[in-house]
Amino acid sequence: AMCAAAAAAAGADPLDPLGGLRSAFRRATLLLVADLVALVFLGGFAVSAWAMAFKGRVSLNPNDATYDVGARLNLQQIFGKPLGARCLLPLPPRSLDTDGLTFPLNKRYEQPDVVPQPAPSGGADF
C-alpha cells in the first residue's frame, strides 16, 4: 500500500508501470517517421544537385553541356582544390579557379579566337 501511495503521489499510474516508456517510444517513433519523410523529400533534391554538379549542369537548362569539363573539374569549381572529405563538410573552399563570373567551357562549345581583319582598301571608308 505504501508503494502505491508513493506512486500515486508522484503522478505515476500504479497499474501501468511502463506508461512513461510507452509515451517516450511513441515520441521516438513519431520523430523517426518525420525524419524518414524529410529524408525522402530532401534526399531527392540532394541527389539531383549532386548529379548536376558532376555533369556541370545548371537547373535552368539541365540538358545544356556547355560548362561540362569533366566530373573532377566540375566539382573543383564548386568545392575548390584539393577535393577530399572537406567537400562534404560545411566549410568554405580553400582555393577556387574561378572568379564566380566566368567559367571554363566544354571544348566542343568553345569559340575559336576571332582575329580582326583589316578593312578592304579598295572602297570608301565610312
KOLVEXRO-349661 format. One line per field, with one value per residue: chain; residue number from 1; x, y, z of N, C-alpha, C, CB in turn. Coordinates in nm, 2 decimals. Atoms other than C-alpha are relative to their C-alpha. Glycine has a CB too. Layout:
REM KOLVEXRO-349661
chain: [A;...]
n: [NUM;...]
n.u: [X;...]
n.v: [Y;...]
n.w: [Z;...]
ca.u: [X;...]
ca.v: [Y;...]
ca.w: [Z;...]
c.u: [X;...]
c.v: [Y;...]
c.w: [Z;...]
cb.u: [X;...]
cb.v: [Y;...]
cb.w: [Z;...]
REM end
This chain:
REM KOLVEXRO-349661
chain: [A;A;A;A;A;A;A;A;A;A;A;A;A;A;A;A;A;A;A;A;A;A;A;A;A;A;A;A;A;A;A;A;A;A;A;A;A;A;A;A;A;A;A;A;A;A;A;A;A;A;A;A;A;A;A;A;A;A;A;A;A;A;A;A;A;A;A;A;A;A;A;A;A;A;A;A;A;A;A;A;A;A;A;A;A;A;A;A;A;A;A;A;A;A;A;A;A;A;A;A;A;A;A;A;A;A;A;A;A;A;A;A;A;A;A;A;A;A;A;A;A;A;A;A;A;A]
n: [1;2;3;4;5;6;7;8;9;10;11;12;13;14;15;16;17;18;19;20;21;22;23;24;25;26;27;28;29;30;31;32;33;34;35;36;37;38;39;40;41;42;43;44;45;46;47;48;49;50;51;52;53;54;55;56;57;58;59;60;61;62;63;64;65;66;67;68;69;70;71;72;73;74;75;76;77;78;79;80;81;82;83;84;85;86;87;88;89;90;91;92;93;94;95;96;97;98;99;100;101;102;103;104;105;106;107;108;109;110;111;112;113;114;115;116;117;118;119;120;121;122;123;124;125;126]
n.u: [0.08;-0.09;-0.06;0.11;0.02;-0.12;0.01;0.11;-0.04;-0.10;0.07;0.00;0.11;-0.05;0.04;-0.07;-0.13;-0.07;0.07;-0.10;-0.08;0.09;0.01;-0.13;-0.01;0.08;-0.07;-0.11;0.06;0.05;-0.12;-0.06;0.08;-0.02;-0.13;0.01;0.07;-0.09;-0.10;0.05;0.01;-0.12;-0.09;0.01;-0.07;-0.15;-0.05;0.01;-0.10;-0.13;-0.01;-0.03;-0.14;-0.09;0.01;-0.02;0.13;0.08;0.14;0.09;-0.01;-0.07;-0.05;-0.11;-0.13;-0.10;-0.09;-0.04;-0.14;-0.04;0.06;-0.09;-0.02;0.13;0.00;-0.10;0.05;0.10;-0.05;-0.14;-0.10;0.02;0.12;-0.02;0.11;0.04;0.11;0.12;0.02;0.04;-0.12;-0.03;-0.10;-0.13;-0.03;0.08;-0.06;0.09;0.03;0.14;0.07;-0.04;-0.03;-0.05;0.10;-0.03;-0.07;0.09;0.08;-0.09;0.00;-0.14;-0.04;0.03;-0.10;0.06;-0.05;-0.01;0.11;-0.05;-0.06;0.05;0.12;0.01;0.01;0.11]
n.v: [-0.12;-0.12;-0.03;-0.05;-0.14;-0.08;-0.01;-0.09;-0.14;-0.05;-0.03;0.12;0.09;0.12;0.11;0.00;-0.04;-0.03;-0.11;-0.10;0.05;0.01;-0.14;-0.03;0.08;-0.07;-0.12;0.04;0.06;-0.11;-0.07;0.09;-0.01;-0.14;0.00;0.07;-0.08;-0.11;0.06;0.03;-0.12;-0.07;0.09;-0.01;-0.12;0.02;0.09;-0.09;-0.11;0.07;0.05;-0.12;-0.04;0.09;-0.02;-0.14;-0.06;-0.09;0.04;-0.07;0.07;0.12;0.08;-0.08;0.05;-0.10;-0.02;0.13;0.02;0.12;0.01;-0.05;-0.14;-0.06;0.00;-0.09;-0.14;-0.03;0.02;-0.04;0.10;0.13;0.06;0.09;0.00;-0.14;-0.04;0.05;-0.08;-0.14;-0.09;-0.07;0.06;-0.05;-0.09;0.02;-0.03;-0.09;-0.12;0.01;-0.06;0.07;0.14;0.07;0.06;0.12;-0.02;0.00;-0.13;-0.11;-0.07;-0.03;-0.15;-0.08;-0.09;-0.11;-0.01;-0.14;-0.04;0.01;-0.13;-0.04;-0.08;-0.11;0.03;-0.08]
n.w: [0.00;-0.01;0.14;0.08;-0.05;0.05;0.14;0.03;-0.03;0.10;0.13;0.09;-0.01;-0.06;0.08;0.13;-0.03;0.12;0.07;0.04;0.12;0.12;0.06;0.05;0.12;0.09;0.05;0.09;0.13;0.07;0.05;0.10;0.12;0.06;0.06;0.12;0.10;0.04;0.08;0.13;0.07;0.02;0.06;0.14;0.04;-0.02;0.11;0.12;0.00;0.02;0.14;0.08;-0.03;0.07;0.14;0.04;0.05;-0.08;-0.01;0.09;0.13;-0.04;0.12;0.07;-0.05;0.03;-0.11;-0.05;0.02;-0.06;-0.13;-0.10;0.02;-0.04;-0.14;-0.04;0.02;-0.11;-0.13;-0.01;0.00;0.06;-0.04;-0.11;-0.10;-0.02;0.08;-0.07;-0.12;0.03;-0.01;0.13;0.08;-0.03;0.11;0.11;0.13;0.07;-0.07;-0.02;0.11;0.13;-0.02;0.12;0.08;0.06;0.12;0.11;0.00;0.00;0.12;0.03;-0.01;0.12;0.03;0.08;0.14;0.04;0.10;0.14;0.04;0.13;0.00;-0.09;-0.15;-0.07]
ca.u: [0.00;0.29;0.44;0.10;0.06;0.41;0.35;0.01;0.17;0.45;0.18;0.25;-0.02;0.04;-0.14;0.07;0.43;0.55;0.33;0.63;0.83;0.53;0.49;0.87;0.85;0.56;0.75;1.06;0.85;0.69;1.03;1.16;0.87;0.91;1.28;1.21;0.96;1.21;1.48;1.26;1.18;1.51;1.71;1.57;1.69;2.04;2.07;1.96;2.20;2.50;2.41;2.41;2.74;2.91;2.78;2.85;2.48;2.25;1.89;1.76;1.88;1.97;2.04;2.30;2.65;2.83;3.00;3.07;3.45;3.46;3.33;3.65;3.70;3.32;3.35;3.67;3.49;3.23;3.44;3.79;4.12;4.21;3.90;3.86;3.64;3.63;3.37;3.13;3.17;3.01;3.34;3.44;3.65;4.03;4.10;3.89;3.99;3.71;3.61;3.24;3.15;3.34;3.37;3.56;3.37;3.35;3.59;3.30;3.14;3.45;3.45;3.77;3.96;3.84;4.12;4.02;4.07;4.18;3.91;3.93;4.14;3.95;3.64;3.53;3.58;3.27]
ca.v: [0.00;0.23;0.19;0.25;0.57;0.69;0.62;0.80;1.10;1.11;1.12;0.77;0.52;0.22;-0.01;0.09;0.09;0.12;0.42;0.66;0.43;0.39;0.77;0.80;0.52;0.70;1.02;0.85;0.66;0.99;1.16;0.86;0.88;1.26;1.21;0.95;1.17;1.46;1.22;1.11;1.47;1.63;1.33;1.37;1.73;1.63;1.35;1.60;1.87;1.62;1.48;1.83;1.91;1.61;1.69;2.07;2.15;2.42;2.38;2.64;2.43;2.08;1.94;2.21;2.06;2.39;2.40;2.03;2.00;1.66;1.54;1.62;1.97;2.04;1.96;2.16;2.47;2.43;2.30;2.42;2.24;1.98;1.77;1.55;1.50;1.88;1.90;1.70;1.95;2.29;2.47;2.74;2.62;2.65;2.79;2.84;2.85;3.09;3.44;3.33;3.52;3.33;2.95;2.72;2.59;2.24;2.21;2.13;2.47;2.69;2.96;2.99;3.32;3.58;3.77;4.12;4.16;4.50;4.69;4.63;4.91;4.93;5.11;5.41;5.40;5.51]
ca.w: [0.00;0.07;-0.28;-0.44;-0.23;-0.33;-0.69;-0.69;-0.52;-0.78;-1.06;-1.20;-1.26;-1.03;-1.27;-1.57;-1.47;-1.83;-1.92;-1.93;-2.16;-2.39;-2.44;-2.49;-2.75;-2.92;-2.94;-3.08;-3.34;-3.44;-3.48;-3.68;-3.92;-3.96;-4.03;-4.29;-4.47;-4.47;-4.60;-4.89;-4.99;-4.93;-5.04;-5.39;-5.41;-5.28;-5.55;-5.82;-5.71;-5.69;-6.04;-6.18;-6.01;-6.15;-6.50;-6.49;-6.55;-6.42;-6.31;-6.56;-6.86;-6.74;-7.09;-7.18;-7.15;-7.23;-6.89;-6.85;-6.82;-6.66;-6.32;-6.12;-6.27;-6.23;-5.86;-5.82;-5.95;-5.67;-5.38;-5.46;-5.47;-5.35;-5.34;-5.04;-4.73;-4.70;-4.97;-4.75;-4.46;-4.44;-4.48;-4.74;-5.03;-4.99;-5.34;-5.64;-6.01;-6.10;-6.01;-5.99;-6.31;-6.58;-6.61;-6.84;-7.13;-7.27;-7.56;-7.80;-7.72;-7.72;-7.99;-8.19;-8.14;-8.38;-8.54;-8.66;-9.03;-9.18;-9.38;-9.75;-9.92;-10.25;-10.14;-9.94;-9.56;-9.37]
c.u: [0.09;0.06;-0.11;-0.03;0.11;-0.01;-0.12;0.04;0.10;-0.07;0.01;-0.12;0.05;-0.04;0.07;0.14;0.09;-0.06;0.10;0.09;-0.09;-0.01;0.14;0.02;-0.08;0.06;0.12;-0.04;-0.05;0.12;0.07;-0.08;0.02;0.14;0.01;-0.07;0.09;0.11;-0.05;-0.01;0.13;0.11;0.00;0.07;0.15;0.05;0.00;0.11;0.14;0.01;0.03;0.14;0.10;0.00;0.03;-0.13;-0.06;-0.14;-0.08;0.00;0.08;0.06;0.11;0.13;0.11;0.11;0.05;0.15;0.05;-0.04;0.10;0.02;-0.13;0.00;0.10;-0.05;-0.10;0.07;0.15;0.10;0.06;-0.13;0.03;-0.13;-0.05;-0.13;-0.13;-0.03;-0.05;0.11;0.02;0.11;0.14;0.04;-0.08;0.07;-0.08;-0.03;-0.15;-0.08;0.03;0.04;0.05;-0.11;0.05;0.06;-0.09;-0.07;0.09;0.00;0.15;0.03;-0.03;0.11;-0.05;0.07;0.00;-0.11;0.06;0.04;-0.06;-0.12;0.01;-0.01;-0.11;0.02]
c.v: [0.13;0.03;0.06;0.15;0.09;0.02;0.09;0.14;0.05;0.02;-0.12;-0.09;-0.14;-0.13;-0.01;0.05;0.04;0.12;0.11;-0.05;-0.01;0.14;0.04;-0.07;0.06;0.12;-0.03;-0.06;0.12;0.08;-0.08;0.01;0.14;0.01;-0.08;0.07;0.11;-0.06;-0.03;0.13;0.07;-0.08;0.01;0.13;-0.01;-0.08;0.08;0.10;-0.07;-0.04;0.12;0.05;-0.08;0.02;0.14;0.06;0.10;-0.03;0.08;-0.07;-0.13;-0.08;0.07;-0.04;0.10;0.01;-0.13;-0.02;-0.13;0.00;0.07;0.16;0.08;0.02;0.10;0.15;0.03;-0.01;0.04;-0.12;-0.02;-0.06;-0.10;0.00;0.14;0.04;-0.06;0.08;0.14;0.10;0.08;-0.07;0.06;0.10;-0.04;0.04;0.11;0.12;0.00;0.06;-0.07;-0.15;-0.06;-0.07;-0.14;0.02;0.00;0.13;0.12;0.07;0.02;0.15;0.07;0.10;0.11;0.01;0.15;0.02;-0.01;0.14;0.05;0.09;0.12;-0.04;0.09;-0.01]
c.w: [0.00;-0.14;-0.09;0.03;-0.05;-0.15;-0.04;0.03;-0.10;-0.14;-0.09;0.03;0.05;-0.08;-0.13;0.02;-0.12;-0.08;-0.04;-0.11;-0.12;-0.06;-0.06;-0.13;-0.11;-0.06;-0.09;-0.13;-0.09;-0.07;-0.11;-0.13;-0.06;-0.07;-0.13;-0.11;-0.05;-0.08;-0.14;-0.08;-0.03;-0.07;-0.16;-0.05;0.01;-0.12;-0.13;0.00;-0.02;-0.15;-0.09;0.02;-0.07;-0.15;-0.05;-0.06;0.10;-0.01;-0.10;-0.14;0.02;-0.11;-0.07;0.06;-0.03;0.11;0.06;-0.04;0.06;0.15;0.10;-0.01;0.04;0.15;0.06;-0.01;0.12;0.14;0.02;-0.01;0.14;0.05;0.11;0.09;0.03;-0.07;0.06;0.13;-0.04;0.03;-0.13;-0.07;0.03;-0.11;-0.12;-0.13;-0.07;0.09;0.04;-0.11;-0.13;0.04;-0.12;-0.08;-0.05;-0.13;-0.13;-0.02;-0.01;-0.14;-0.04;0.01;-0.13;-0.02;-0.08;-0.13;-0.04;-0.10;-0.14;-0.05;-0.13;0.01;0.10;0.15;0.06;0.15]
cb.u: [-0.09;0.11;0.05;-0.13;-0.01;0.13;-0.03;-0.12;0.07;0.11;0.05;0.14;-0.07;-0.04;-0.16;-0.08;0.07;0.00;-0.09;0.09;0.05;-0.14;-0.04;0.11;-0.04;-0.14;0.05;0.09;-0.11;-0.09;0.10;0.01;-0.15;-0.01;0.11;-0.06;-0.13;0.06;0.05;-0.14;-0.10;0.05;-0.02;-0.15;-0.04;0.03;-0.09;-0.14;0.00;0.01;-0.13;-0.10;0.02;-0.04;-0.13;0.11;-0.10;0.03;-0.05;0.06;0.06;-0.08;-0.11;-0.03;0.03;-0.07;-0.06;-0.09;0.08;0.15;-0.03;0.14;0.04;-0.11;0.02;0.13;-0.08;-0.11;-0.01;0.03;0.11;0.12;-0.07;0.12;0.04;0.11;0.01;0.01;0.13;-0.13;0.13;0.03;-0.03;0.10;0.16;-0.14;0.01;-0.13;0.03;-0.03;0.03;0.12;-0.13;0.11;-0.03;-0.13;0.11;-0.10;-0.09;0.14;-0.07;0.03;0.15;-0.14;0.12;0.02;-0.08;0.13;-0.05;-0.12;0.15;-0.03;-0.12;-0.12;0.14;-0.14]
cb.v: [0.00;-0.03;-0.14;-0.08;0.01;-0.07;-0.14;-0.04;0.00;-0.11;0.12;-0.08;-0.02;-0.02;0.00;0.09;-0.11;-0.12;0.07;0.03;-0.14;-0.05;0.10;-0.03;-0.14;0.03;0.09;-0.11;-0.09;0.09;0.03;-0.14;-0.02;0.10;-0.06;-0.14;0.06;0.07;-0.13;-0.06;0.09;0.05;-0.14;0.01;0.12;-0.07;-0.12;0.07;0.07;-0.12;-0.06;0.11;0.00;-0.15;-0.04;0.01;-0.12;0.15;0.03;0.14;0.09;-0.09;-0.02;0.15;-0.13;0.14;0.08;-0.12;0.12;-0.03;-0.14;-0.06;0.04;-0.08;-0.14;-0.02;0.01;-0.10;-0.15;0.08;0.03;-0.10;-0.07;0.03;-0.07;0.09;-0.06;-0.15;0.00;0.03;-0.07;0.14;0.01;-0.11;-0.02;0.08;-0.12;-0.07;0.13;0.07;0.15;0.07;-0.07;-0.10;0.08;-0.09;-0.11;-0.11;0.00;-0.03;0.13;-0.05;0.01;0.07;-0.07;0.13;-0.08;0.03;0.14;-0.05;-0.02;-0.11;-0.08;0.09;0.03;-0.04]
cb.w: [0.12;0.10;-0.06;0.02;0.15;0.04;-0.07;0.08;0.14;-0.02;-0.07;0.03;-0.14;0.14;-0.02;-0.11;0.08;-0.10;0.10;0.12;0.04;0.04;0.11;0.10;0.03;0.06;0.12;0.08;0.03;0.09;0.11;0.05;0.04;0.11;0.10;0.02;0.07;0.12;0.07;0.01;0.07;0.14;0.04;-0.04;0.10;0.13;-0.01;-0.01;0.14;0.09;-0.04;0.03;0.15;0.02;-0.05;-0.09;-0.02;-0.05;0.14;-0.02;-0.11;0.09;-0.10;0.03;-0.07;-0.01;0.11;-0.06;0.04;-0.01;0.04;-0.03;-0.14;-0.05;0.06;-0.07;-0.13;0.00;0.03;0.12;-0.10;0.04;-0.13;0.08;0.12;-0.03;-0.15;0.03;0.08;0.09;0.04;0.03;-0.15;0.01;-0.03;0.01;-0.08;-0.04;-0.08;0.13;-0.01;-0.07;0.05;0.04;-0.13;-0.02;-0.02;0.01;0.11;0.04;0.01;-0.15;0.04;0.01;-0.08;0.08;-0.10;-0.06;0.04;-0.10;-0.01;-0.08;0.04;-0.04;0.07;-0.04]
REM end
